[in-house]
Amino acid sequence: MNNDVYDVAILGGGPTGLFGVFYAGMRHMKTVVIDSLPELGGQLMALYPEKYVYDVGGFPKILAKDLAAGLVEQAMRFDPTVALQETVHGLDRVDDELWKLTTDENEYLTRTVVISAGIGAFEPRRLKVEGLERFEGNGVQYLVRDKSALAGQRIMIVGGGDSALDWALNLQEIAKSLMLIHRREGFRAHEATIKAVQESGKCPILTHYEIRSVTGNSRIESVTIFDNRTDEEQTHEIDALLINVGFKADLGPIKSWGLEMEKNGIVVNDKMETALPGVYAAGDVTQHAGKLDLIATGFGEVAVAVNFAKHYIDPTARAFPGHSTDEKWKEN
Ligand SMILES: Cc1cc2nc3c(=O)[nH]c(=O)nc-3n(C[C@H](O)[C@H](O)[C@H](O)COP(=O)(O)OP(=O)(O)OC[C@H]3O[C@@H](n4cnc5c(N)ncnc54)[C@H](O)[C@@H]3O)c2cc1C
């Protein structure tokens, strides 16, 4: 048990949660942020670190990983407690004032909670091919954390969605060679991206192909694929296998905490309050009339959630935080 008592526990360190951590610090709230992933940043870091984001105010164009780094820097300004690789399983009322959050490692006591769990604790869908698992991290990857690590490599991409096709385009300038296989004829990716990959001439696309087997010693060295209509096989020597066949996300235990749920989201009111006293929600995880799953809307929602959480624990404190340009927020 962590013996501290927090003013706010922020469940989820994605863009929404990180901006909430900053606001909580600005309101002098003792804050803990908890995330099941090994690093902060949520979907920005886990799903598309190397993609440009164009629709966050003030940034005409910014790489998702750079946006995450800026959010982390801003969030750390007031020294919050950061608990990574901890999944929150339980939310229980201790008394009229306190909630207890239970993770696989710890228990946290807190006066208020902001749930910014996004689409839930998520992980990539894995392919079931014998022996594939042993090359994970040694040539086989489901996410691209660092694009430069793939420079000069012979890369096979698996998948037909946006991620697969985006990488088929984005890796062209650094890969030694590229090819993409997809088990169906049709793609789920954006039409313009498919067209761009086809027209580039730099990434052959094989449809109706699936992986039959992989070989290698310490790293993956070759992949045998087969045509699922004719069973005809091809073997390709590769250095990297990038599998982009989607993600599984699960709100899991959050659904059993007595929150009002609708369309897999937590129902909130205008103050981002949930059905539980002192428990707020913000970002992708919420459901309300004006819901848009965007980074920009998550920022607004969490600013509301944290400021009303401040007012909830101290009714003499106004919800409106004042302006960060005020004298009192000056750098010291
Ligand atoms: C490929 C792609 C491109 C996108 N492009 C854009 C774009 O251009 N512009 C835009 O505005 N939006 C974009 N989005 C959407 C945007 O990423 C999301 O709206 C945003 O990430 C939501 O932020 P969040 O903090 O609410 O949730 P998330 O980013 O999902 O973060 C939630 C965090 O909570 C953690 N968590 C969940 N459950 C638990 C638990 N039980 N215990 C501990 N931790 C938990 C998760 O591990 C995660 O880190 C894109 C999304 C994708 C997939």
The ligand as an SDF file (V2000), in Angstrom:
LIG
                    3D

 53 58  0  0  0  0  0  0  0  0999 V2000
   -3.6230    5.5510  -35.7890 C   0  0  0  0  0  0  0  0  0  0  0  0
   -4.3140    6.6530  -35.0280 C   0  0  0  0  0  0  0  0  0  0  0  0
   -4.1770    7.9650  -35.4620 C   0  0  0  0  0  0  0  0  0  0  0  0
   -4.7990    8.9980  -34.7490 C   0  0  0  0  0  0  0  0  0  0  0  0
   -4.6580   10.2970  -35.2000 N   0  0  0  0  0  0  0  0  0  0  0  0
   -5.2350   11.3060  -34.5220 C   0  0  0  0  0  0  0  0  0  0  0  0
   -5.1120   12.6580  -34.9480 C   0  0  0  0  0  0  0  0  0  0  0  0
   -4.4830   12.9310  -35.9710 O   0  0  0  0  0  0  0  0  0  0  0  0
   -5.7300   13.6380  -34.2110 N   0  0  0  0  0  0  0  0  0  0  0  0
   -6.4660   13.3610  -33.0830 C   0  0  0  0  0  0  0  0  0  0  0  0
   -6.9710   14.2800  -32.4340 O   0  0  0  0  0  0  0  0  0  0  0  0
   -6.6000   12.0750  -32.6490 N   0  0  0  0  0  0  0  0  0  0  0  0
   -6.0160   11.0460  -33.3330 C   0  0  0  0  0  0  0  0  0  0  0  0
   -6.1880    9.7550  -32.9030 N   0  0  0  0  0  0  0  0  0  0  0  0
   -7.0160    9.5290  -31.7040 C   0  0  0  0  0  0  0  0  0  0  0  0
   -6.2420    9.9070  -30.4280 C   0  0  0  0  0  0  0  0  0  0  0  0
   -5.0120    9.1900  -30.3830 O   0  0  0  0  0  0  0  0  0  0  0  0
   -7.0860    9.6100  -29.2100 C   0  0  0  0  0  0  0  0  0  0  0  0
   -8.2660   10.3900  -29.2680 O   0  0  0  0  0  0  0  0  0  0  0  0
   -6.2920    9.9390  -27.9300 C   0  0  0  0  0  0  0  0  0  0  0  0
   -5.1590    9.1400  -27.8080 O   0  0  0  0  0  0  0  0  0  0  0  0
   -7.1750    9.7400  -26.6930 C   0  0  0  0  0  0  0  0  0  0  0  0
   -6.3990   10.0420  -25.5840 O   0  0  0  0  0  0  0  0  0  0  0  0
   -6.7460    9.4540  -24.1560 P   0  0  0  0  0  0  0  0  0  0  0  0
   -5.6630    9.9400  -23.2570 O   0  0  0  0  0  0  0  0  0  0  0  0
   -8.1580    9.7680  -23.8400 O   0  0  0  0  0  0  0  0  0  0  0  0
   -6.6570    7.8630  -24.3170 O   0  0  0  0  0  0  0  0  0  0  0  0
   -5.3990    6.9250  -24.7110 P   0  0  0  0  0  0  0  0  0  0  0  0
   -4.4460    7.6240  -25.5930 O   0  0  0  0  0  0  0  0  0  0  0  0
   -6.0120    5.6570  -25.1930 O   0  0  0  0  0  0  0  0  0  0  0  0
   -4.6790    6.6640  -23.3180 O   0  0  0  0  0  0  0  0  0  0  0  0
   -5.3040    5.8990  -22.3240 C   0  0  0  0  0  0  0  0  0  0  0  0
   -4.2550    5.2720  -21.4290 C   0  0  0  0  0  0  0  0  0  0  0  0
   -4.9190    4.6080  -20.3400 O   0  0  0  0  0  0  0  0  0  0  0  0
   -4.2340    3.4120  -20.0480 C   0  0  0  0  0  0  0  0  0  0  0  0
   -5.1570    2.4720  -19.3840 N   0  0  0  0  0  0  0  0  0  0  0  0
   -6.3440    2.0310  -19.8470 C   0  0  0  0  0  0  0  0  0  0  0  0
   -6.9220    1.2080  -18.9550 N   0  0  0  0  0  0  0  0  0  0  0  0
   -6.0630    1.1190  -17.9080 C   0  0  0  0  0  0  0  0  0  0  0  0
   -6.0830    0.4330  -16.6580 C   0  0  0  0  0  0  0  0  0  0  0  0
   -7.1320   -0.3310  -16.2850 N   0  0  0  0  0  0  0  0  0  0  0  0
   -5.0230    0.5820  -15.8210 N   0  0  0  0  0  0  0  0  0  0  0  0
   -3.9620    1.3690  -16.1620 C   0  0  0  0  0  0  0  0  0  0  0  0
   -3.8960    2.0480  -17.3340 N   0  0  0  0  0  0  0  0  0  0  0  0
   -4.9320    1.9280  -18.1820 C   0  0  0  0  0  0  0  0  0  0  0  0
   -3.7770    2.8940  -21.4070 C   0  0  0  0  0  0  0  0  0  0  0  0
   -2.6540    2.0330  -21.2750 O   0  0  0  0  0  0  0  0  0  0  0  0
   -3.4180    4.2170  -22.1360 C   0  0  0  0  0  0  0  0  0  0  0  0
   -2.0450    4.5440  -22.0100 O   0  0  0  0  0  0  0  0  0  0  0  0
   -5.5840    8.7130  -33.5930 C   0  0  0  0  0  0  0  0  0  0  0  0
   -5.7030    7.3890  -33.1450 C   0  0  0  0  0  0  0  0  0  0  0  0
   -5.0820    6.3670  -33.8560 C   0  0  0  0  0  0  0  0  0  0  0  0
   -5.2250    4.9460  -33.3640 C   0  0  0  0  0  0  0  0  0  0  0  0
  1  2  1  0
  2  3  1  0
  2 52  2  0
  3  4  2  0
  4  5  1  0
  4 50  1  0
  5  6  2  0
  6  7  1  0
  6 13  1  0
  7  8  2  0
  7  9  1  0
  9 10  1  0
 10 11  2  0
 10 12  1  0
 12 13  2  0
 13 14  1  0
 14 15  1  0
 14 50  1  0
 15 16  1  0
 16 17  1  0
 16 18  1  0
 18 19  1  0
 18 20  1  0
 20 21  1  0
 20 22  1  0
 22 23  1  0
 23 24  1  0
 24 25  2  0
 24 26  1  0
 24 27  1  0
 27 28  1  0
 28 29  2  0
 28 30  1  0
 28 31  1  0
 31 32  1  0
 32 33  1  0
 33 34  1  0
 33 48  1  0
 34 35  1  0
 35 36  1  0
 35 46  1  0
 36 37  1  0
 36 45  1  0
 37 38  2  0
 38 39  1  0
 39 40  1  0
 39 45  2  0
 40 41  1  0
 40 42  2  0
 42 43  1  0
 43 44  2  0
 44 45  1  0
 46 47  1  0
 46 48  1  0
 48 49  1  0
 50 51  2  0
 51 52  1  0
 52 53  1  0
M  END
$$$$
